[in-house]
Amino acid sequence: MSKKQNKTKQGITPSADWSFSGFRFQSLVLFFIGFVFYFNSLNNQYALDDGIVIVKNDYVKSGVKGIKKILTTDAYDSYYKSMKAKQQLSGGRYRPLSFITFAIEQQIFGDDYKDGESPNDTITFIRHLVNVLLYILSVIVLLYFLRNTLLPEKPFVSFAVCLLFLIHPLHTEVISNVKSRDEILSFLFIISTFVFYFKHLDTQKTRHLILSLVSFFFAFLSKEYAITVLALLPLLLYIKGSEIKDCFLKTIPFVFVTLLYIIMRYKFVGFGSTEDNTDVLNNPYLFATASEKWATEFFVLLKYLKQLFYPVVLSSDYSYNTIPYVHFSNVLVWFSILFHTGLAGLTVWLFTKRNVLAFAFAFYLLHLLLVSNLVMNIGATMGERLVYHSSFGWALALGLAGDWLFSKINGAKIKQLIFGVLLIPLVVLAGTKTIERNKEWKNDSSLFIADALKVPNSALVNGNAGKAYVDLSELPENKGKESELYEKAMFHLKKSVEIHPRYVNGYINIGVVYFKLKDYKKTEEYWNKAKEIFPRNPLIKRNFEVLAITYYNEAMVIGAKNPEKSIQLLEKCTELAPQNPDYWYNLGGAYFTINKFQKAIDAWKNALLLKPDYELAKQGMAAAQAKINSSK
């Protein structure tokens, strides 16, 4: 068959390509809609996990020099080191590809911060733009896959499926949160794996097989979801007409790529944390009984399905206690079990019939299984980004169902009218929701304050909302509004520790508010609570040092007028920051002033232990010893 004939068969001849059913025209429409939907995200700043993944990641900040460390360490290795902590997540995280793209952007466009404080708007804009373009590219690649492999005789259905996927408001987290580029890349390379492999089957060219295997490897380097290809590829081959034996034989090269990835992952990351995480924010079922855990996991599957059909409330967080534990007495749990096991059974039956709907259901279920906590603890109860891949299976199933319904309607014009009546309002509603949500992803403050109204029982969101109000109180435009902002901050922060009594950041930030209110006793009380829970937290140490400086400055002001009070403050300094020799030196001086010479000597000894060449401390000791000797 000639190339021209082959293109005609696939419905993408040059003459037809700019018609409504043409690939180029449909791609252009998808590009335009995708760009309109996410244009207002381009001027967003960083939010949520962008800080630890990008801004505070030493390997990313090193540019291309950091790529070696990115390829050979856990994704959060830099963060763990900054916190002086071990790996926190079961299984570890080996997802270097998105981090490599961040490092390359860093190399080309410079530092995230111009002067250590002001954000570099250029690189932030670039990163958001790259996310948007990669997202649109993945949808266009998906369109190519559907038109040329999965649904070659149904260009309109292919377009409708891609449009449903493109406009879904649930995807705002994946695109607006720069860190979630790993989700976009994972999906892009999974679909590219199918595209190149079926192109290889058509052309029998080795280069297409190589490109498919490379895409598969890149999908693994993006995120672990690529493992589903080992089931989806033979399933799709069988649906397209191959015999069972051939389906598995053709998948063997992909098994070798998988083994390569597993070897690399184990070498560089190992098994991750092998200890049970004692923080419910990273171990969502820590406080649940075994029965509650299983019941809640099935309940969450139903919530994902609801969000796909009715994404009215969107949140950046669903951690403890956003979704309270449920029991098997809850009828929705049993509905979820029956629905999902029934859907799995239907998938198997459709597979035996070589029905393409089996691929849609399998894509949905397999990716959902990976994030369900049923197989492994993923460190989160639920997340909108986590259903990103499954949403394609959902869109494909919906598109095929719509095609079946349309086949029952007679008349092309009536079909077009119904299609337009359904499509236009859907695009408008989805676009409105997406654009509004993009605004909320502007930065941490806007995101967490908005989400605190949506998920009021989330310890993390309340804690982050409280911190956001503290940050807002420091902006010049909010001068005079500090008291109001502190009150709002305290409301959310105290609520966060009520929900989760071991929430370290909640206690730290309550202390920050009290510090700003100059209630240092309360400040110290809450920071000590945080220290009891996480003694190695470097932020706690820095905060105590700031409090010590505050006490020290006050002691220096009142020293001569009120030496007793000055001593109390300096003793606090040495208690909070015992490694500072100046605090010990001045405490010695204060004791000397009130003729407590032995205590002065003891304080100066501590100063000299920390700073052996501290001449003033040596002189003070000599003077104090002389006073003691003269009094004998």
Summary of the structure (lengths in Angstrom):
residues: 632
radius of gyration: 30.2
end to end distance: 114.5
largest distance: 116.5
contacts: 2105
relative contact order: 0.07
helix: 73%
strand: 1%
